[in-house]
Amino acid sequence: MGDLYALDFDGVICDSCGESSLSALKAAKLRWPILFEGVESTIEDWIVDQMHTVRPVVETGYENLLLVRLLLETRVPSIRKSSVAEGLKVETILDNWSKLKPIIMEEWGENRDALVDLFGKVRDEWIENDLKTWIGANRLYPGVSDALRFASSRVYIVTTKQSRFADALLRELAGVTIPPERIYGLGTGPKVEVLKQLQKKPEHQGLTLHFVEDRLATLKNVIKEPELNVWNLYLGDWGYNTQKERAEAAAIPRIHLLELSDFSKKLK
């Protein structure tokens, strides 16, 4: 009957970490201008570099802003407003982000929706003023654009990225247009709910269902839903996850660890 692939975007199709880190730094300077007064470019470069290491904890883009500020507070004690920043190590962020995030949101008096809007606005302005550089700060993983272009399976994008950004990158970097009704972006609901919607569609009855994700936490959420037992689950080992998470995934019978070359073959 055929296959349906629901694909996460960042960390499965696209390595957007360079772009998201730079956009988050721009947005953080707008949100907290006083904190960034007098911050040297060497510290900014260090923050962007560290963002590559902590990227596996990010579920939704706005969290990049929180990470940028938290990293800054670890380096500059005089501006510190959070109780967790002193002596904070990158490993601690990787292991405890779900606990740290609500603490800093409260201590900084931040609002999720406002940060989401700001992050989107900064990206929109960058795209409008300099599309070439914005696109250039992203890269598709090797072999993925061909795999998407020649995919014989039905492909959906299920992402926490805003749809317009995923669409722009697919067009510009992969030369692929995926119909808007096949891109479920930020605001379309949790991924588990999107998967439920997809499996219920009349035109998908009889298809073999596959979900490829790079966040172990997301796959664990799927496993908790008995209704989603029909999905084959894959953790992309090239994406934003840690060695520790990959080892944990390997011990979970429902999850297949997937290599990039095998992913590209599967789509074709």
N, C-alpha and C positions, 0 to 999 in steps of 0.2 A: 504493500500500500504506500510506502514511502516514510520519510522521516521529517520531523519538525525539530528545529533547533532554536531554543530560546537562549540568547547570548547576552551576557553582561558586556558592557562597553569598555570602561576604563579598567585596564588590567587583563582584559581578554582580547579585545580587538586593538585597542589603542594604549600606548604608553603616553599618558598625558601629564605625567608627574612634573616635567619641566614647566609646562604651561600653567598648571594649577598652582604650583609653588610661586611662580612669578606673579600670577594674578592675585594670589592670596596676600603676597607682600604689598602689592599696590593697594589692595583693598584695606589691609590693616593700617597702612599709613593714612588713608582717608578716614578710617573709623577712629583711630587713636593717634592723631597727629602729634600731640604733646609727647607721647611715649617715644616717638621716633626722632624727636628733635636731637640733633647732635650724634645720632647713631652712625658710626662709620660704615663705609661700604664693605669693609672686610667682615664686619659682623653680619651685615645683610647677606653677603656671599655665604658665610658660614650657615646662616639660617636656611637658605635655599638648599645647600648641600645636605644638611641634616633632614630636611623635609623628605628626601628620597628614602632615608632610613625609616622614618616614622609613617610613611605613606600607607602601609598595610592596615593601619587602624581607621583610616578614613572610610566612612560609609557614604556620607553625603558631602558635597563640595565645600559647604560653608565651614566644616570642621577644620579645613586648611587654615582659615583665619585664626582660629583658636590656637592651633599648633604654632603658627608663626609668632603670635604674642607670647605664648608659653615659653617657647625657645628663647625669645628675647629676654623674658624675665629671668630665665636661668643664668643669662650672661651679664645682665645689668641690674645688680641688686638695688640701686637707687630708685628704680621705677617699679619695683616689685609690689604687686597688689594681691597676689594669690598665695595662699598658705602652703601650696604644694611645690612651688618653684625652687625653693632653696635645696641645692644638692640633688636636684632631679636628674636622673640619668635617662638616656634614650631607651634603654631596656625596660625601665619602669613604665615609660609611656606605652611601649608596645604591649606590656603585660597587663596594664591597669587602666587603659584609656576609658573604658565604660564607667569606671568609678571617678576618674579625674574630671571628665567632661562636665558632669552636673555641678561639681564643686566650683570650677572656674567660671562657668556660666553664671552662677549665683554671685560669686565674689566680685565679678566684673560687672554685674547687672546687665547681662546681655540677653538679647531676644533672638531666638532662632530665625524667625521669619525675616527680621530686619537684616540679619547677616546673609541669609539666602538671597534676598533682593540685591544687597550691595555687591555680593560676589558676582551675580548675574550681570549687573549693570557695568561693573568694571570690565568684564569679558566682552560685553556688547560694544563698549566704547573702544576697546583694543581692536576688535574685529572691524569696526567701522573706520577707525583711523589708520589701521595697518594690518589688513587681513593676512598679508604674506608672512609677516613676522609671527602673528598668532598661530597660523597653521604650522609654521616652521618649528614652533616650540613643542609641537606634538609629533609623535611618530607612530606609525602602525607597526605591529610586530611582524617580523619577516614571514612572508608567504601568505599573510592573512588577506591582503587585498585580492590576490588571485583566487584564493579559496572562496571569498565572498562573490567575486564576479562570476565564477563558474559553478557556484553551488547548485547541486541538483535537489537539495532539500529545501523545505520551506523555512525561511529564516525570520526570526523576530528579534528585536533588540529590547532587552529588559534592563533598564539602568536607572540609577539615582541621579544621573546627569540630566540637565535640562535638555529636552529633545532637540531644540534648535542647534545646540552645539554639536551633538552627536551627528545630526543630519549634515551640518556644514563639513565636518571632518570626513565623513563617509564620501561625500561628493568630491572634496578637494584632494584628499590623500588616497582614497581607494578608487575613485572614479565610479562609485556605485551609488545609485539612488534606491533607497529602500522606501516604499510607500509610507506616508506618515501614519497610517493606521497600523503599521507593523513596528512602530517605534513607541515603546512605553517608557516615557521619561519621568523625571521628577514631577510629583503631583498626581501620578496615575495610581497611587496606592502602593502598599508594600508588595515586594516581589512575590510573596506567597499568594497574595490575592490575584496578581496578574497571571500567575501560572494556573490558578483555578479557572480564571476566565478563559484562558487559551484552551485548556483541555475540554471545556464544555462546548466550545464552538462546534456547530454541526459539521462544518467542513473539515474539522480535525479528527473526526471519529475514525478509528482504524489506523491512524498514524502512530509511529513509534516516537515517543517524546523524549527529548534530551535537553538538559539545562546545564550550561557551562558558566562557571562563576569562579572568581579568584578569592572570594572571601569565605573562609570556612564557616564563620558565624551565620552567614546567609544560608548555606547548605544545611546547617544544623536546624535552622528554623523550618526549612522545607521538610526535613525528616520528622519533625514534631507533628506534622499535619498528615494524618492517615489518608486523607482525601488525595494527597499528592504522591501516593505510593507508586503510581504508574510512571513517574518520571525517572529516567536514568540521570544520575547526578555526577558531575565531573568537576574536580578542582584543577584549574589550569596552573601548572607548576611554574609558568613563566611570569605570572602576574604578581600582584601586591600581596604576597603572603610570606611567612617566615618558615625557616627550616622546621621549627617546632610545630607549626600548624600543619605542614605537609606530613610530618611523621604521625601526627594525631589523625589526620584524614586517612592515611594509609591503613590505620587500624579500624576504620569504620566500614563495615561491609557494603553499605549503600553507596559509598563514594568511590569513584574511580579517579585515580591520579592520572592526569592527562599531560602529555608533552606537546610542545608547540607543533612539531612535525606531524604528530598523529592527529591533532586537531584539524590542521589544514587538509589532511587526507580525508578525514571524516566528512567535512563539509562538501568536498568535491564529489 
